[in-house]
Amino acid sequence: MTPAGAAAAAAAQPRFDIDDLLSAPQPEQLVAAAKAPTIAWVANERGVRNLWTARAPDFAPRKLSGYDEDDGQLLTGLQLSRDGRWLAYVRGGSADAAGNNSNPDWNPDGREQAVWVVASDGSGKPQRIAAGRAAMFAPGGDAVLVQGRGLGCYALPGAAAPAWCKEALLKTRGANSAAEFSPDGKSLAFVSNRGDHAFIGLLELERRAVRWLGADFNNDASPAFSPDGRRLAFLRTDANRAGESFDLTKANPFEIWVADVDTGLAKKVFRSSDSAGGYAQFNGADPLMWSRDGRLIFASEQSGWLHWYALSPEGGAPRPLSRGECEAETVALAEDGAFVFSGNCAQIDHRQVFSVDAQGKAQTLLTAKEQIAVEPLPLAGGQWIALRHADALRPTAIAVMPRAGGEPRRIFPAQLPGRFPLAQLVRPKTITLTAGDGIVSHATVFEPPASFKGQRPALVYVHGGPIRQMLPGWHYSGYYYSDYASNQWLASRGYVVLALNYRDGTGYGQKFRLADKQGPRGASEYQDVLAAQAWLAARGDVDARRIGIYGGSYGGFLTATALARNSDLFAAGVDRHGVHDWRESAKGGDNSGLWGLKPDELELAFQSSPVSRIDGWRSPVLIVHGDDDRAVKFSQGIDLVERLRERKLPVQTLVIPDEDHLFLRHATWLQVHRTTEAFFRRQLKPED
């Protein structure tokens, strides 16, 4: 077909809706059993979340639950028993300070957060175990630990619990959380957080005795048993001094300690460089584990990039497992001692799966470079890897592939819904931008169909976090999966959309993430936003008078900053639950307070806030916020809206009662996306 014919064919296709783009079942998690080739996941089908499982070799998906409402009740914390027979999970969101659990569908009876279990063969319905926020199976397969206000143990359905299993298993001081059973199942390692310090404890189950391992004036975390159960390794960082608070822009040193389980004596076997720790220890992956040959595996940024290393428990120099100017995110160990990880070491704007031999000598690419392949899990038996897989056109699916590599076989969903507009999607282009201060950032660009003629309106999309990376494909995080769909939809409506990976984000190394003067200390990342606007304005097919901006959370902060500082450059914006006054954030109580601001930094924080430039604001704005937001206080939205209304500036609002920061309901996402599109259509007129 000629280019003109292709354009005519595209023009003849009916327009798709954002609901069509979000019609595919979205896998939100993936877990595997330790001793059986069984996997399980959560599927979000237009807001209805259910549990699924599959088993080698056929990997036929089996639905395990029958939830049927778009109720915003998350299914999280999935754990398969070692033999794969049982799946434990948490249903519901956490409680706020007043004790109210997340209830975004306004159920008049309220909601709870509780641990449930279900048989993985589909032989029964899910059964509630107890209120709680996390679960872990006991080694014998007859009981499950539940983390709630305390730590309790409960028998599995139809089983007799061991004698040590009690509903009040651990009642010592501190916030105690279970970490790991010993290989013989006789002891439980746990972390006892005391506020400004934390200890590693060992609960001897049959004796009902607690011992402390290496207790000192520190924060100890991430305990892990050696394969023979004789030693326990853990991470150690400095305790919290009075007046200090967590600062996510600070790189910290960490130590690895190994304790003798019998004596309780602990010794330091490794200390990192001063800048190696921080993000590597809180990014979600288990930061410390033992290999099957008795080495310690840990995450570090000692090279300036997030990588994994192997260390002898006797000490010495660590050996790199992953390597390159790239980042290794999710990791897992195979039965034969090989190391499998997902990262961006073959193409920095995508995600690939790699294997590393047990000695760390060879790093082998297993998936194609320009795909989104994450969370690889080597399955018991050694033949298969399960993963989550996507690309620019096909949304995220559960997939399996041989250990040696190859094209992943997408098993769920195996086929996309008929309404999904696969043929009408665009492949985003990747570009780099240079800011006025010389910092280079990355971006992906979605271009409208060729049927749109003349100069087009354009949008800058700014992600949240800021510790995130947008990808030129369907994102593995639910919030950004939805926004990838939004960017595709807006492009189909005639916009040139640029999704910006500004400094402070992940994927491009520690120096990029820890950029100077970021956020409340100078808003240096706004220079990247200006570079994005200038790049769009210089395009011959873009009308520089019709450039808008939108984003959520930290992206909301940058949207509001753009409109306050440069209404001459940005004609309109949509600000979702953004930070508008860093002084309010400094009071703590939500995620926007994680910059560790000190009293002498509050004036700089104000000058770095959108509200400090409110008198220069002229452009129309849509402000969106759910009022059960625990990440950015609803008061941030109240304050900005009132300031804008006082000045009689054009402000539109969308408030969603009881909705979370992540927008838990499909109905909410549709409302937010459609309101955003209608707002930009009025302000930027893409049909002109």
VOGU-3710 file (C-alpha; in Angstrom, 3 decimals, decimal comma):
1> mtpagaaaaa> 0,000/0,000/0,000  1,298/3,461/-0,862  1,830/6,045/1,931  -1,185/7,953/0,644  -3,249/4,774/0,689  -2,143/3,936/4,222  -3,065/7,434/5,389  -6,468/7,117/3,752  -7,024/3,728/5,377  -6,081/5,114/8,800
11> aaqprfdidd> -8,405/8,077/8,276  -11,255/5,716/7,374  -10,928/3,741/10,621  -13,368/4,742/13,364  -11,886/6,658/16,263  -11,111/4,581/19,306  -11,872/5,583/22,877  -9,600/5,498/25,914  -11,797/2,665/27,244  -10,866/0,602/24,179
21> llsapqpeql> -7,172/1,103/24,978  -7,748/0,014/28,570  -9,915/-2,990/27,646  -7,134/-5,600/27,797  -6,685/-7,516/31,075  -3,702/-5,968/32,822  -1,459/-8,290/34,889  -0,413/-6,366/37,995  1,832/-8,897/39,795  3,613/-12,193/39,175
31> vaaakaptia> 4,897/-14,794/41,657  6,269/-18,342/41,412  6,388/-21,307/43,784  9,788/-22,344/45,144  9,421/-26,084/44,561  6,809/-26,393/41,797  6,597/-24,964/38,258  3,536/-22,913/39,230  2,965/-19,195/38,755  0,198/-16,846/39,880
41> wvanergvrn> -0,776/-13,280/39,095  -3,456/-10,625/39,494  -5,427/-9,587/36,406  -7,106/-6,179/36,360  -9,931/-6,327/33,802  -11,374/-2,822/33,543  -11,112/-2,420/37,309  -12,263/-5,935/38,251  -9,287/-7,660/39,879  -8,982/-11,437/40,093
51> lwtarapdfa> -6,381/-14,121/40,781  -5,047/-16,473/38,126  -2,574/-19,328/38,040  -0,822/-21,568/35,504  1,511/-24,542/35,684  4,170/-25,984/33,376  4,351/-27,420/30,840  1,097/-26,278/29,200  0,703/-23,041/31,226  -3,067/-23,004/30,750
61> prklsgyded> -4,405/-20,030/32,786  -6,892/-20,894/35,551  -9,035/-18,281/37,296  -9,097/-18,710/41,076  -11,436/-15,954/42,292  -14,767/-14,494/41,249  -14,658/-10,830/42,154  -16,991/-8,956/39,796  -16,939/-5,250/40,707  -14,803/-2,234/39,854
71> dgqlltglql> -14,474/-1,538/43,577  -10,868/-0,344/43,880  -9,979/-3,156/46,279  -6,398/-4,082/45,479  -5,132/-7,666/45,467  -1,516/-7,480/46,634  1,181/-9,378/48,489  0,814/-12,589/46,492  2,641/-15,594/47,986  2,582/-19,162/46,686
81> srdgrwlayv> 3,329/-21,965/49,127  6,576/-23,800/48,409  4,722/-26,718/46,804  2,470/-24,367/44,829  -0,743/-25,743/46,344  -1,882/-22,536/48,048  -1,936/-18,884/47,086  -2,105/-16,242/49,814  -2,941/-12,622/49,077  -4,072/-9,370/50,666
91> rggsadaagn> -7,369/-7,818/49,631  -8,077/-4,162/50,344  -6,116/-1,013/51,023  -4,506/0,227/54,205  -6,182/2,353/56,844  -5,672/6,094/57,243  -4,756/7,791/60,517  -8,409/7,629/61,621  -8,589/3,887/60,960  -10,647/4,093/57,759
101> nsnpdwnpdg> -9,606/1,622/55,068  -9,453/2,607/51,427  -13,026/2,736/50,088  -13,029/4,424/46,657  -16,420/2,954/45,633  -18,106/4,465/48,709  -19,341/1,183/50,178  -21,581/2,293/53,088  -20,392/-0,647/55,179  -16,759/0,347/54,781
111> reqavwvvas> -13,864/-1,860/53,722  -11,150/-3,880/55,383  -7,664/-5,081/54,545  -7,313/-8,810/55,133  -5,279/-11,864/54,176  -7,011/-14,567/52,141  -5,923/-17,945/50,749  -7,145/-20,016/47,826  -6,174/-23,446/46,465  -4,180/-23,036/43,248
121> dgsgkpqria> -5,905/-25,983/41,548  -9,234/-24,122/41,600  -10,849/-26,668/43,918  -12,357/-24,102/46,273  -13,265/-20,477/46,808  -10,969/-17,960/48,515  -11,147/-18,056/52,305  -10,445/-15,190/54,660  -7,711/-15,850/57,220  -7,456/-12,645/59,263
131> agraamfapg> -7,165/-8,867/59,048  -3,663/-7,970/57,919  -1,397/-6,338/55,341  1,033/-9,163/54,426  1,302/-12,956/54,516  3,989/-15,646/54,508  3,617/-19,423/54,457  5,203/-21,569/57,140  7,663/-24,121/55,671  5,490/-27,133/56,523
141> gdavlvqgrg> 2,677/-25,873/54,307  0,044/-26,083/57,044  0,009/-22,499/58,358  0,311/-18,910/57,226  1,766/-15,907/59,056  -0,267/-12,704/58,926  1,253/-9,267/59,432  -1,259/-6,865/60,949  -0,897/-4,702/64,022  1,229/-7,557/65,253
151> lgcyalpgaa> 2,357/-10,889/63,892  0,028/-13,887/64,026  -0,079/-17,467/62,764  -3,169/-19,252/61,440  -3,884/-22,771/60,191  -4,625/-23,248/56,510  -8,090/-24,554/55,622  -8,383/-28,245/56,485  -4,959/-28,384/58,162  -3,879/-28,684/61,778
161> apawckeall> -1,556/-25,876/62,725  1,773/-26,725/64,388  1,895/-26,333/68,158  3,902/-23,097/67,962  1,334/-21,390/65,705  -0,528/-18,711/67,687  -2,712/-15,775/66,692  -0,475/-13,586/68,863  2,850/-15,000/67,774  5,060/-12,051/68,657
171> ktrgansaae> 4,265/-9,228/71,091  7,653/-7,691/71,860  8,230/-3,929/71,682  8,521/-2,207/68,335  6,858/-2,611/64,975  7,711/-6,243/64,277  7,566/-7,653/60,767  8,309/-11,205/59,693  11,202/-11,629/57,311  12,183/-15,250/56,722
181> fspdgkslaf> 11,930/-18,756/58,186  15,090/-20,730/58,771  15,613/-23,586/56,282  14,606/-26,153/58,916  11,470/-24,183/59,822  12,370/-23,980/63,522  13,113/-20,236/63,715  11,735/-17,017/62,318  13,923/-13,989/61,597  12,148/-10,658/62,007
191> vsnrgdhafi> 12,810/-6,919/62,019  11,842/-4,878/65,068  11,598/-1,213/64,124  11,897/1,039/67,171  11,510/4,368/65,358  15,022/5,815/65,387  16,702/2,389/65,273  15,883/-1,217/64,370  17,034/-4,677/65,495  17,163/-8,124/63,909
201> gllelerrav> 15,419/-10,687/66,061  15,245/-14,465/65,976  12,126/-16,175/67,309  12,730/-19,830/68,224  9,274/-21,175/67,515  9,002/-24,275/69,712  10,842/-22,729/72,691  8,927/-19,428/72,363  12,221/-17,606/72,862  13,512/-14,403/71,253
211> rwlgadfnnd> 17,176/-13,595/70,712  18,716/-10,450/69,229  21,526/-10,655/66,700  24,227/-8,000/66,815  22,019/-5,339/68,405  23,650/-1,886/68,274  22,917/1,807/67,692  21,853/1,251/64,065  19,037/0,501/61,666  19,255/-3,197/60,794
221> aspafspdgr> 17,100/-4,682/58,034  16,687/-7,375/55,365  17,712/-10,516/57,299  18,440/-13,566/55,136  19,351/-17,114/56,215  22,255/-18,977/54,645  21,268/-22,164/52,774  22,417/-24,328/55,711  20,614/-22,126/58,267  23,723/-21,597/60,385
231> rlaflrtdan> 24,192/-17,913/59,549  21,962/-14,898/59,132  23,046/-11,919/57,015  21,508/-8,462/57,282  21,990/-4,870/56,127  23,046/-2,136/58,539  22,764/1,637/58,144  23,122/4,511/60,578  20,376/5,123/63,113  18,192/8,226/62,768
241> ragesfdltk> 19,591/11,167/64,707  17,263/13,585/66,449  15,889/16,154/64,007  16,902/14,174/60,929  14,401/12,800/58,458  14,666/10,635/55,363  15,997/12,355/52,231  15,578/10,419/48,981  18,196/12,611/47,277  20,911/11,471/49,673
251> anpfeiwvad> 23,202/8,537/48,866  24,118/6,589/51,990  26,703/3,960/52,859  25,542/0,554/54,062  27,170/-2,449/55,668  26,587/-6,192/55,379  26,804/-8,129/58,633  26,699/-11,885/59,177  25,572/-13,364/62,489  26,149/-16,869/63,816
261> vdtglakkvf> 22,670/-18,221/64,551  23,803/-20,341/67,519  25,843/-17,702/69,352  24,151/-14,539/68,117  27,565/-12,973/67,488  27,698/-10,804/64,356  30,571/-9,459/62,312  30,830/-6,904/59,531  31,880/-8,458/56,206  31,442/-5,475/53,891
271> rssdsaggya> 31,085/-1,704/53,945  30,051/0,155/50,825  31,438/3,426/49,573  29,774/6,523/50,969  27,593/6,981/47,877  26,653/3,364/47,078  23,465/3,004/49,107  20,012/4,491/49,363  17,852/3,812/46,331  19,340/0,337/45,884
281> qfngadplmw> 18,000/-0,612/49,335  14,449/0,748/49,010  13,519/0,389/45,326  11,283/-2,644/45,919  13,583/-5,555/45,098  14,934/-7,755/47,909  18,321/-6,041/48,441  20,127/-8,977/50,106  19,984/-12,743/49,547  22,124/-15,867/49,612
291> srdgrlifas> 23,066/-17,820/46,512  22,759/-21,586/46,602  26,542/-21,943/46,806  26,672/-19,814/49,953  27,570/-16,375/48,609  25,837/-13,110/49,488  24,014/-11,324/46,657  23,302/-7,619/47,146  22,374/-4,428/45,298  24,613/-1,383/45,158
301> eqsgwlhwya> 25,208/1,811/43,207  28,961/1,762/43,815  29,617/2,030/40,055  27,201/4,936/39,681  24,554/2,551/38,314  22,181/0,146/40,104  23,815/-3,294/39,868  24,074/-6,594/41,743  27,174/-8,157/43,293  28,279/-11,442/44,868
311> lspeggaprp> 30,323/-11,469/48,074  31,917/-14,185/50,174  30,382/-14,283/53,673  33,965/-14,187/54,943  34,455/-10,787/53,270  36,720/-9,621/50,491  36,018/-7,742/47,282  32,551/-8,186/45,753  32,267/-9,610/42,225  29,856/-7,826/39,850
321> lsrgeceaet> 27,011/-9,944/38,497  25,302/-7,361/36,298  27,380/-4,722/34,563  27,343/-1,808/32,150  26,098/1,784/32,066  22,575/0,613/32,790  20,415/-0,452/35,723  19,428/-3,933/36,879  15,991/-3,806/38,486  14,168/-7,002/39,422
331> valaedgafv> 16,314/-10,039/40,180  15,920/-13,764/40,909  18,137/-16,814/41,440  17,692/-20,024/39,451  18,041/-23,529/40,883  21,416/-24,023/39,182  22,811/-20,863/40,782  22,459/-18,664/37,701  21,270/-15,130/38,198  18,370/-13,674/36,145
341> fsgncaqidh> 17,484/-9,997/36,061  15,568/-7,382/34,099  17,175/-4,076/33,236  18,020/-1,705/30,403  21,516/-2,960/29,602  20,830/-3,642/25,906  18,695/-0,570/25,127  18,479/2,078/27,821  14,920/3,233/27,108  13,453/-0,310/27,208
351> rqvfsvdaqg> 13,634/-3,353/29,501  15,269/-6,680/28,723  15,846/-9,968/30,541  19,399/-11,212/31,096  20,979/-14,260/32,662  24,346/-14,348/34,385  26,167/-17,595/35,105  26,687/-18,582/38,731  30,201/-17,075/38,792  29,127/-13,822/37,187
361> kaqtlltake> 31,429/-14,219/34,198  28,932/-13,982/31,331  25,904/-11,686/30,956  23,559/-13,025/28,271  20,647/-11,171/26,685  17,531/-13,406/26,615  14,865/-11,101/25,121  14,730/-8,640/22,225  16,220/-5,202/22,851  13,163/-3,091/22,047
371> qiaveplpla> 10,621/-4,822/24,254  9,435/-4,314/27,828  10,377/-7,533/29,646  10,336/-7,398/33,461  10,163/-9,501/36,640  11,785/-12,684/35,272  11,200/-15,688/37,539  13,102/-18,950/36,905  10,665/-21,779/37,614  11,303/-24,969/39,554
381> ggqwialrha> 12,616/-27,662/37,264  14,989/-25,278/35,534  13,366/-25,207/32,081  11,265/-22,060/32,088  11,281/-18,380/32,936  8,025/-16,547/33,616  7,893/-12,794/33,111  5,697/-9,827/32,294  6,022/-8,780/28,664  4,966/-5,840/26,476
391> dalrptaiav> 6,130/-3,702/23,580  5,096/-0,460/21,904  1,836/-1,903/20,588  0,943/-4,981/22,668  0,016/-4,258/26,297  1,478/-6,113/29,253  0,893/-9,875/29,392  2,082/-12,816/31,459  4,573/-14,755/29,332  6,836/-17,779/29,565
401> mpraggeprr> 10,041/-18,571/27,715  12,790/-21,205/27,746  15,703/-20,589/30,117  18,003/-20,292/27,102  16,028/-17,326/25,754  13,845/-16,693/22,723  10,572/-15,003/21,944  8,307/-14,992/25,032  5,011/-16,869/24,663  2,228/-14,620/25,931
411> ifpaqlpgrf> -0,185/-16,822/27,880  -2,422/-14,184/29,519  -4,030/-12,573/27,764  -3,144/-14,839/24,857  -5,324/-12,686/22,588  -6,391/-9,070/22,871  -10,075/-8,077/23,071  -11,680/-7,380/19,718  -12,227/-3,745/20,639  -8,518/-3,152/21,345
421> plaqlvrpkt> -7,224/-0,811/18,555  -3,902/-2,553/17,928  -3,630/-1,463/14,264  -4,200/2,205/15,127  -1,445/2,609/17,709  1,823/4,400/16,977  5,368/3,368/17,811  6,830/6,215/19,890  10,197/7,602/18,830  13,006/8,041/21,348
431> itltagdgiv> 14,967/11,298/21,441  17,421/13,148/23,684  17,177/16,756/24,815  19,848/19,125/26,128  18,787/21,633/28,772  20,206/25,120/29,166  22,647/23,899/31,811  23,916/21,082/29,584  22,050/18,174/31,231  20,888/15,586/28,679
441> shatvfeppa> 17,493/13,981/29,246  15,526/11,373/27,289  11,991/11,408/25,925  9,552/9,452/23,782  7,433/11,162/21,141  3,966/10,055/19,978  3,036/11,523/16,610  -0,542/11,846/15,328  -1,790/9,971/12,255  -0,884/11,371/8,856
451> sfkgqrpalv> -4,544/12,267/8,291  -4,056/15,309/10,537  -2,789/18,184/8,424  -1,178/21,529/9,216  0,392/22,631/12,454  -0,700/20,589/15,430  -1,097/21,304/19,132  1,428/19,497/21,340  1,652/18,230/24,914  4,514/17,632/27,312
461> yvhggpirqm> 3,777/14,709/29,645  5,744/14,680/32,920  5,749/11,529/35,055  5,565/11,392/38,848  7,924/9,962/41,387  10,295/11,507/40,456  12,027/8,093/40,708  10,427/6,709/37,550  11,241/6,158/33,873  8,673/6,320/31,088
471> lpgwhysgyy> 9,215/3,776/28,320  8,441/3,645/24,562  6,009/0,821/25,273  3,312/-0,279/27,699  4,602/0,339/31,202  4,764/-2,398/33,833  3,478/-0,042/36,557  -0,308/0,359/36,579  -0,356/4,160/36,883  2,003/4,603/33,935
481> ysdyasnqwl> 0,373/1,817/31,944  -2,753/3,973/32,036  -0,830/7,110/31,106  0,874/5,331/28,202  -2,651/4,594/26,965  -3,532/8,262/27,467  -0,548/9,424/25,417  -1,514/7,042/22,604  -5,111/8,269/22,755  -4,149/11,947/22,701
491> asrgyvvlal> -1,863/11,337/19,722  -4,770/9,681/17,907  -6,760/12,883/18,534  -4,218/15,066/16,767  -1,597/15,999/19,381  2,145/15,574/19,203  2,868/14,156/22,686  6,333/14,202/24,258  6,755/12,024/27,396  9,757/13,466/29,219
501> nyrdgtgygq> 12,236/11,554/31,367  13,597/14,551/33,250  16,552/14,504/35,621  15,752/12,961/39,051  14,352/9,838/37,371  15,690/6,301/37,204  17,201/4,346/34,355  20,063/6,724/33,575  22,369/6,285/36,541  22,808/7,683/40,022
511> kfrladkqgp> 24,194/11,060/38,934  21,086/11,688/36,834  18,768/10,611/39,670  20,574/12,700/42,296  20,699/15,839/40,146  21,740/19,013/41,944  19,136/21,499/43,149  16,166/19,268/42,389  12,620/19,710/43,665  12,391/21,832/46,801
521> rgaseyqdvl> 16,072/22,778/46,537  15,853/24,690/43,272  13,523/22,853/40,846  16,439/22,279/38,451  14,452/19,643/36,531  12,230/22,423/35,193  15,064/23,204/32,776  14,375/19,816/31,152  10,699/20,786/30,810  11,760/23,975/29,026
531> aaqawlaarg> 14,013/21,938/26,721  11,037/19,718/25,860  8,852/22,728/25,087  11,560/24,251/22,897  12,000/20,987/20,971  8,272/20,819/20,261  8,046/24,510/19,357  10,848/24,072/16,802  8,963/21,359/14,894  7,418/22,526/11,676
541> dvdarrigiy> 4,236/20,561/12,359  3,652/22,067/15,836  1,891/25,345/16,597  4,059/26,835/19,360  1,057/28,821/20,637  -0,779/25,579/21,419  1,608/23,621/23,631  0,149/22,214/26,838  1,533/20,162/29,710  0,138/17,511/32,023
551> ggsyggflta> 1,180/15,003/34,666  0,513/13,619/38,119  2,156/13,880/41,532  5,702/15,148/40,836  4,438/15,635/37,292  1,673/17,782/38,786  4,321/19,856/40,545  6,139/20,402/37,231  2,873/21,182/35,434  1,992/23,839/37,996
561> talarnsdlf> 5,567/25,156/37,848  5,337/25,526/34,062  2,058/27,437/34,231  3,255/29,680/37,057  6,624/30,494/35,507  5,846/30,353/31,808  2,240/30,863/30,861  3,773/32,508/27,787  5,088/29,095/26,678  2,422/26,712/27,993
571> aagvdrhgvh> -1,108/27,470/26,859  -2,866/25,085/29,267  -2,161/22,333/31,767  -3,677/19,448/33,707  -2,256/19,077/37,210  -3,120/15,790/38,944  -2,493/15,703/42,714  0,630/17,843/42,434  2,863/19,411/45,090  2,388/23,173/45,079
581> dwresakggd> 4,068/24,362/48,288  7,147/22,476/49,493  6,866/24,143/52,904  3,692/22,146/53,494  5,494/18,999/52,378  8,255/19,671/54,914  5,733/19,105/57,721  5,653/15,405/56,773  2,717/13,050/56,747  2,874/12,041/53,080
591> nsglwglkpd> 5,364/11,012/50,394  6,042/14,608/49,380  7,875/14,983/52,694  10,662/12,556/51,781  13,193/15,265/50,911  14,333/15,722/54,515  14,018/19,508/54,442  15,580/21,428/57,320  14,295/24,720/58,794  16,981/26,776/57,061
601> elelafqssp> 15,877/25,377/53,672  12,221/26,432/53,892  12,650/29,749/52,104  14,423/28,027/49,205  11,658/25,394/49,230  9,052/28,145/48,889  10,931/29,797/46,028  11,057/26,384/44,326  7,273/25,986/44,651  4,672/26,913/42,026
611> vsridgwrsp> 2,820/29,133/44,507  5,840/31,457/44,756  5,233/32,503/41,117  1,441/32,539/41,232  1,250/36,159/40,089  2,693/35,174/36,723  0,059/32,455/36,142  -2,262/33,180/33,200  -2,986/29,877/31,452  -6,080/27,749/32,087
621> vlivhgdddr> -5,591/24,720/34,300  -7,515/21,592/35,280  -6,683/20,446/38,816  -7,510/16,838/39,700  -7,296/15,260/43,160  -8,780/12,367/45,122  -9,361/13,290/48,749  -8,080/9,983/50,219  -4,606/10,672/48,850  -1,876/9,463/51,245
631> avkfsqgidl> 1,016/10,411/48,891  0,245/14,113/48,353  -2,067/15,857/50,791  -5,421/17,021/49,464  -4,638/20,356/51,120  -2,043/20,989/48,389  -4,883/21,122/45,880  -7,102/23,216/48,152  -4,386/25,832/48,598  -3,622/26,220/44,883
641> verlrerklp> -7,273/26,310/43,816  -8,029/29,034/46,356  -5,031/31,103/45,228  -6,122/30,831/41,599  -9,749/31,627/42,370  -8,735/34,685/44,395  -6,960/35,993/41,281  -9,936/35,065/39,067  -7,727/32,860/36,913  -9,267/30,160/34,671
651> vqtlvipded> -9,303/27,042/36,818  -11,353/23,865/36,334  -11,467/21,185/39,012  -12,156/17,483/39,256  -12,371/16,107/42,805  -12,980/12,386/43,364  -14,200/11,637/46,911  -12,395/8,754/48,672  -10,105/8,039/45,718  -6,449/7,177/46,260
661> hlflrhatwl> -3,325/8,786/44,780  -3,037/5,891/42,298  -6,705/6,049/41,150  -7,808/2,551/42,139  -10,979/2,306/40,062  -11,247/1,920/36,294  -14,191/4,331/36,367  -11,938/6,960/37,933  -9,263/6,552/35,257  -11,878/6,933/32,517
671> qvhrtteaff> -13,225/10,066/34,188  -9,750/11,576/34,583  -8,622/10,771/31,028  -11,854/11,939/29,402  -11,965/15,138/31,433  -8,330/15,797/30,513  -8,987/15,231/26,784  -12,091/17,464/26,832  -10,164/20,217/28,650  -7,302/20,192/26,140
681> rrqlkped> -9,789/20,011/23,236  -11,391/23,253/24,416  -8,116/25,011/25,141  -5,838/23,764/22,333  -8,396/22,965/19,596  -6,760/19,926/17,939  -9,446/19,835/15,211  -8,413/23,217/13,808
//
